[in-house]
Amino acid sequence: MSDIKRIDISSRMSQVVIHENKLFTAGIVASDPNTDVAAQTGQILDTIDRYLAASGSDKSKILTANIWLSSIKHYEEMNEVWDTWVDESNPPVRACVESRLASPKYKIEIQISAVI
């Protein structure tokens, strides 16, 4: 049986789980939600970069991305940030939907899986 590594564990959940050569994140929200969707997206992508780097991976190895927007009207603004960040030679499969998030302050949440 393979070892499972968990990062940033709380009593409810782990922010990252690594099993064999795969990394899975929880849904990640902005550390400062009192900003617009572009700033929140940037904060989340910075967090994803940190988790990937700490695990020996990078954004070129992302397999999937799930994105939840509090309003689909934020789609283009989010994509402006996403498109400058994503590895355009190795883009992941992606889903993006409108959804009510845990707090009205959050405008976006992103979850990814990647290979390490």
Backbone as CSV, one residue per row, in Angstrom:
resi,resn,N_x,N_y,N_z,CA_x,CA_y,CA_z,C_x,C_y,C_z
1,MET,0.845,-1.185,0.000,0.000,0.000,0.000,0.890,1.248,0.000
2,SER,0.538,2.197,-0.812,1.308,3.436,-0.920,1.004,4.372,0.234
3,ASP,2.002,5.171,0.563,1.806,6.180,1.587,0.964,7.323,1.038
4,ILE,0.220,7.933,1.918,-0.562,9.118,1.588,-0.002,10.264,2.410
5,LYS,0.349,11.354,1.748,0.873,12.537,2.422,-0.212,13.608,2.403
6,ARG,-0.404,14.254,3.543,-1.402,15.326,3.660,-0.700,16.610,4.093
7,ILE,-1.111,17.728,3.495,-0.495,19.026,3.767,-1.568,19.990,4.256
8,ASP,-1.199,20.825,5.230,-2.124,21.813,5.818,-3.426,21.145,6.262
9,ILE,-3.256,20.294,7.268,-4.361,19.492,7.785,-5.097,20.248,8.887
10,SER,-6.416,20.183,8.840,-7.243,20.661,9.953,-8.108,19.493,10.404
11,SER,-8.935,19.705,11.396,-9.794,18.618,11.863,-10.852,18.251,10.820
12,ARG,-11.107,19.142,9.882,-12.135,18.914,8.863,-11.578,18.341,7.572
13,MET,-10.385,18.818,7.171,-9.898,18.458,5.844,-8.415,18.764,5.690
14,SER,-7.850,18.257,4.623,-6.486,18.595,4.210,-6.588,19.531,3.017
15,GLN,-5.650,20.450,2.908,-5.627,21.326,1.741,-5.029,20.622,0.530
16,VAL,-4.110,19.695,0.789,-3.476,18.930,-0.284,-3.339,17.486,0.180
17,VAL,-3.611,16.559,-0.730,-3.362,15.142,-0.499,-2.513,14.644,-1.661
18,ILE,-1.441,13.926,-1.321,-0.565,13.350,-2.329,-0.601,11.839,-2.161
19,HIS,-0.873,11.152,-3.256,-0.890,9.693,-3.258,-0.148,9.232,-4.510
20,GLU,0.826,8.362,-4.296,1.703,7.922,-5.371,2.252,9.158,-6.080
21,ASN,2.001,9.348,-7.345,2.564,10.509,-8.043,1.504,11.557,-8.381
22,LYS,0.411,11.573,-7.610,-0.681,12.516,-7.886,-0.912,13.444,-6.696
23,LEU,-1.161,14.695,-7.012,-1.464,15.727,-6.020,-2.896,16.199,-6.250
24,PHE,-3.648,16.324,-5.176,-5.024,16.798,-5.232,-5.176,17.939,-4.228
25,THR,-5.747,19.055,-4.656,-6.000,20.130,-3.697,-7.477,20.158,-3.339
26,ALA,-7.732,20.739,-2.195,-9.104,21.089,-1.843,-9.483,22.290,-2.703
27,GLY,-10.718,22.726,-2.615,-11.086,23.977,-3.254,-10.344,25.107,-2.547
28,ILE,-9.638,25.917,-3.308,-8.825,26.989,-2.730,-9.510,28.320,-2.994
29,VAL,-9.619,29.123,-1.936,-10.191,30.459,-2.050,-9.121,31.494,-1.709
30,ALA,-9.420,32.749,-1.982,-8.471,33.838,-1.740,-8.209,34.012,-0.250
31,SER,-6.967,34.347,0.075,-6.639,34.643,1.472,-7.206,35.999,1.878
32,ASP,-7.353,36.902,0.926,-7.993,38.197,1.173,-9.175,38.332,0.222
33,PRO,-10.369,37.967,0.679,-11.527,38.009,-0.204,-12.109,39.409,-0.414
34,ASN,-11.522,40.416,0.206,-12.035,41.785,0.059,-11.426,42.460,-1.167
35,THR,-11.334,41.718,-2.259,-10.754,42.200,-3.506,-11.640,41.755,-4.665
36,ASP,-11.317,42.220,-5.868,-12.107,41.825,-7.036,-11.731,40.413,-7.482
37,VAL,-12.438,39.911,-8.476,-12.226,38.526,-8.913,-10.829,38.330,-9.505
38,ALA,-10.287,39.328,-10.175,-8.931,39.192,-10.725,-7.913,39.016,-9.604
39,ALA,-8.001,39.830,-8.573,-7.073,39.716,-7.440,-7.269,38.393,-6.705
40,GLN,-8.516,37.978,-6.508,-8.767,36.697,-5.851,-8.206,35.547,-6.682
41,THR,-8.380,35.606,-7.986,-7.843,34.565,-8.868,-6.325,34.509,-8.741
42,GLY,-5.669,35.662,-8.761,-4.214,35.706,-8.606,-3.748,35.123,-7.296
43,GLN,-4.450,35.428,-6.214,-4.092,34.878,-4.905,-4.191,33.351,-4.919
44,ILE,-5.262,32.849,-5.496,-5.473,31.395,-5.544,-4.388,30.727,-6.386
45,LEU,-4.077,31.300,-7.537,-3.056,30.713,-8.399,-1.677,30.756,-7.740
46,ASP,-1.397,31.804,-6.967,-0.150,31.854,-6.195,-0.105,30.716,-5.173
47,THR,-1.223,30.454,-4.521,-1.293,29.355,-3.554,-1.069,28.020,-4.255
48,ILE,-1.697,27.842,-5.408,-1.509,26.607,-6.173,-0.037,26.457,-6.554
49,ASP,0.590,27.525,-7.026,2.017,27.474,-7.360,2.853,27.036,-6.163
50,ARG,2.544,27.560,-4.975,3.292,27.188,-3.765,3.118,25.702,-3.437
51,TYR,1.882,25.210,-3.510,1.643,23.790,-3.230,2.356,22.907,-4.246
52,LEU,2.303,23.278,-5.510,2.980,22.497,-6.538,4.487,22.481,-6.305
53,ALA,5.075,23.640,-6.079,6.524,23.733,-5.865,6.956,22.939,-4.633
54,ALA,6.193,23.035,-3.563,6.527,22.319,-2.330,6.463,20.808,-2.522
55,SER,5.735,20.368,-3.534,5.578,18.942,-3.801,6.454,18.464,-4.946
56,GLY,7.284,19.363,-5.494,8.163,18.990,-6.592,7.488,18.973,-7.945
57,SER,6.429,19.753,-8.099,5.696,19.798,-9.354,5.607,21.241,-9.843
58,ASP,4.890,21.441,-10.928,4.660,22.789,-11.437,3.391,22.786,-12.288
59,LYS,2.982,23.957,-12.742,1.700,24.078,-13.437,1.651,23.343,-14.771
60,SER,2.790,22.990,-15.338,2.778,22.212,-16.584,2.288,20.780,-16.351
61,LYS,2.227,20.380,-15.095,1.820,19.015,-14.756,0.404,18.941,-14.184
62,ILE,-0.338,20.047,-14.259,-1.727,20.026,-13.795,-2.561,19.212,-14.772
63,LEU,-3.345,18.292,-14.241,-4.216,17.446,-15.051,-5.612,18.032,-15.185
64,THR,-6.173,18.449,-14.045,-7.548,18.958,-14.038,-7.633,20.235,-13.217
65,ALA,-8.571,21.078,-13.587,-8.894,22.268,-12.806,-10.408,22.423,-12.783
66,ASN,-10.947,22.603,-11.599,-12.365,22.903,-11.427,-12.462,24.303,-10.861
67,ILE,-13.251,25.148,-11.502,-13.379,26.541,-11.094,-14.849,26.837,-10.831
68,TRP,-15.084,27.410,-9.661,-16.425,27.851,-9.298,-16.414,29.372,-9.183
69,LEU,-17.323,30.022,-9.870,-17.472,31.479,-9.805,-18.774,31.808,-9.113
70,SER,-18.762,32.822,-8.257,-19.997,33.230,-7.580,-20.997,33.796,-8.581
71,SER,-20.492,34.323,-9.685,-21.334,34.809,-10.777,-20.601,34.578,-12.089
72,ILE,-21.294,34.059,-13.075,-20.671,33.805,-14.363,-20.243,35.113,-15.033
73,LYS,-20.737,36.237,-14.546,-20.303,37.526,-15.102,-18.813,37.773,-14.837
74,HIS,-18.209,37.019,-13.918,-16.781,37.141,-13.618,-15.910,36.304,-14.557
75,TYR,-16.520,35.582,-15.466,-15.811,34.621,-16.318,-14.651,35.258,-17.088
76,GLU,-14.901,36.347,-17.783,-13.849,36.975,-18.598,-12.734,37.555,-17.728
77,GLU,-13.107,38.193,-16.621,-12.100,38.769,-15.725,-11.202,37.679,-15.134
78,MET,-11.808,36.570,-14.739,-11.035,35.441,-14.224,-10.123,34.900,-15.309
79,ASN,-10.640,34.736,-16.537,-9.850,34.182,-17.633,-8.665,35.068,-18.014
80,GLU,-8.785,36.368,-17.844,-7.650,37.250,-18.125,-6.454,36.892,-17.241
81,VAL,-6.720,36.565,-15.987,-5.648,36.171,-15.059,-5.216,34.737,-15.351
82,TRP,-6.171,33.843,-15.494,-5.885,32.435,-15.764,-5.013,32.289,-17.013
83,ASP,-5.382,32.989,-18.103,-4.695,32.827,-19.381,-3.234,33.286,-19.330
84,THR,-2.909,34.234,-18.466,-1.507,34.657,-18.335,-0.726,33.708,-17.434
85,TRP,-1.427,32.920,-16.633,-0.789,32.011,-15.680,-0.623,30.600,-16.220
86,VAL,-1.642,30.067,-16.851,-1.646,28.659,-17.250,-0.520,28.379,-18.253
87,ASP,0.040,27.177,-18.187,1.058,26.756,-19.148,0.332,26.443,-20.456
88,GLU,0.407,27.356,-21.415,-0.386,27.200,-22.639,0.058,26.021,-23.496
89,SER,1.246,25.496,-23.266,1.691,24.290,-23.983,1.150,23.020,-23.329
90,ASN,0.720,23.138,-22.059,0.239,21.979,-21.294,-1.005,22.340,-20.487
91,PRO,-2.054,22.853,-21.116,-3.229,23.243,-20.340,-3.975,22.015,-19.808
92,PRO,-4.517,22.128,-18.605,-5.287,21.011,-18.047,-6.686,20.956,-18.652
93,VAL,-7.379,19.847,-18.425,-8.818,19.865,-18.680,-9.407,20.771,-17.612
94,ARG,-10.516,21.429,-17.938,-11.035,22.416,-17.006,-12.550,22.490,-17.082
95,ALA,-13.160,22.693,-15.935,-14.582,22.993,-15.864,-14.731,24.298,-15.095
96,CYS,-15.674,25.116,-15.513,-15.927,26.388,-14.837,-17.430,26.586,-14.771
97,VAL,-17.953,26.736,-13.563,-19.390,26.876,-13.379,-19.703,27.999,-12.394
98,GLU,-20.918,28.470,-12.448,-21.411,29.433,-11.465,-21.987,28.658,-10.290
99,SER,-21.648,29.105,-9.078,-22.111,28.413,-7.888,-22.094,29.358,-6.694
100,ARG,-22.996,29.155,-5.759,-22.917,29.892,-4.507,-21.741,29.331,-3.717
101,LEU,-20.857,30.194,-3.261,-19.675,29.762,-2.518,-19.926,29.868,-1.017
102,ALA,-18.973,29.436,-0.217,-19.149,29.336,1.233,-19.451,30.669,1.906
103,SER,-18.947,31.756,1.335,-19.200,33.095,1.872,-19.414,34.037,0.693
104,PRO,-20.295,35.011,0.839,-20.509,35.970,-0.255,-19.261,36.774,-0.621
105,LYS,-18.276,36.822,0.285,-17.038,37.548,-0.010,-16.210,36.848,-1.089
106,TYR,-16.336,35.529,-1.159,-15.561,34.782,-2.147,-16.221,34.878,-3.511
107,LYS,-15.423,35.217,-4.515,-15.932,35.328,-5.873,-15.509,34.138,-6.737
108,ILE,-14.497,33.396,-6.259,-13.944,32.286,-7.023,-13.327,31.254,-6.095
109,GLU,-13.391,29.991,-6.520,-12.733,28.893,-5.837,-12.175,27.974,-6.919
110,ILE,-10.952,27.479,-6.707,-10.314,26.608,-7.704,-9.767,25.370,-6.997
111,GLN,-9.950,24.222,-7.647,-9.403,22.942,-7.181,-8.650,22.329,-8.352
112,ILE,-7.476,21.754,-8.072,-6.704,21.109,-9.149,-6.220,19.721,-8.727
113,SER,-5.856,18.943,-9.731,-5.081,17.734,-9.521,-3.890,17.802,-10.461
114,ALA,-2.784,17.210,-10.048,-1.559,17.295,-10.837,-0.701,16.054,-10.609
115,VAL,0.242,15.869,-11.495,1.255,14.824,-11.365,2.492,15.444,-10.735
116,ILE,3.155,14.675,-9.877,4.428,15.161,-9.316,5.566,14.295,-9.787
